[in-house]
Amino acid sequence: MLAGRLSGRLATGSGRWVSTFPLWTSSPVDRSAPPPVGREDGSLMGCRARSLFGVSTASLEREWFSRTLPDVTDTEDGRNRVLLFVGDDWAEDHHDVELMDPAGSRLAKARLPEGMAGIARLHAMIGAQLGDDVDEALSGTFTELREASIPIRRSCQLLGRARATHYRHQQPPILGPKKPRAVPDNGQALTAAERAQVLTVINSAQYADLAICQIWARELDEGNYRCSMSSMYRIAAAAGQSRERRRLATHSAKVKPELLADGPSQVWTWDITKLRGPGKGVWYHLYVLIDIYSRYNPAWIVAPGESADLAKDFIDEAIARNGAVPHTVHADRGTSMTSGPVSALLTNLGITRSHSRPRVSNDNPFSEAQFKTLKYLHDFPKSFASLADAREFLEGFFNEYNHIHHHSGIAWHTPASVHFGTSPAIDEARQVTLTAAYATNPARFSRRPTPPKMPTISYINEPVPEPQKN
């Protein structure tokens, strides 16, 4: 019994459970009445664990405890054996509980929530003092309650245990592999001989090159029904004869592009996006090149359509105006990007061609991000009235983006200042400003301020270093 175990462990002599809970002592104790669980000494037995594990209502307290509670000093040596101390009147949301030894020293203290969560924590507190499994002790107490003809529902209430836990303990889970369930023979399954006959028909010369569904239909037309079509498919699959037999082209996995730039005019990316025109089905095509290190746009054009020759001239003119040839030009796998004229131009200039993997949108992140910046502008029109109208709007956008807009990815410089090499001078001027501010009021700074640092590299799919060979 849990109360007896804890008393035996934590108290000397025949210590008893005593609580300062006022309801227990508010009713007179009837010593002549038998204890509710059949103990001759009248001490608290399993039902006393009901208070211990947090189920508390006034009616149940009077019914189950008023007849069996001994006096506080009712011990053989006349001393109190206070082991459980409930410090509050079982408030609605929590209970302050202390475990104390006979000398009055506190063993444990906790504020327990109402309900099963508090019960579980109190179980753990008592289990730490007992040194054994509280669930095992509760099971013994539950058995005593049932022997006293206490109903299962009421016994679970007294112990603070869910009925589901009780029934789960009554039928513990079966460990190990489950026994295979016998499949009853309902007469629908084909025999081994019938399955072999179906397989022989499938492999006959007249049906060797036909699909299973065709075989089944032709046999049915000839007055032969051996099985359902699905059964015929299953028999063929079990024999390894139901699979793709055509010679299908296979494609090797595309290599992930890994591009890195530590300065301007090293890696460019380009893409084409559509802009809505004045009427239904009318679209303009915007071609844009961007340097992944400086975020500068070397060139852009807007045209009424998409053309490989136009894409070739667009890239050729951008390289000529830039004055430096990039070592890599990256794009997705659109028709213009992979066209012969563009490929021939890049090959003649000694530029490495790079393409995104199929259906991988983030292999060209810089172009995609700039298109989003453009189309998410608050003044971006729903449609353009004409090609000239589109060019006028885009002229203002790219001028501001390259020369006015301060980009967070390049230490809040403008793309033009990074691309043309004026960002170091701007950093020096920023440092002078921050130094003067620090000298004026150093208490406002935890350390000497410095301007944002320019990233040393920029990349598409950060290159993974190759493992060193031993």
PyMOL commands that set and color helices and strands:
alter all, ss='L'
color gray80, all
select helices_A, chain A and resi 2-10+22-26+48-52+58-65+116-130+134-147+152-159+163-170+192-202+205-207+212-221+229-238+308-322+340-348+361-363+365-375+387-403+408-410+415-419+423-440+442-444
alter helices_A, ss='H'
color red, helices_A
select strands_A, chain A and resi 84-86+94-100+106-113+259-261+267-276+283-291+300-303+328-331+352-355+458-460
alter strands_A, ss='S'
color yellow, strands_A
deselect
rebuild
show_as cartoon
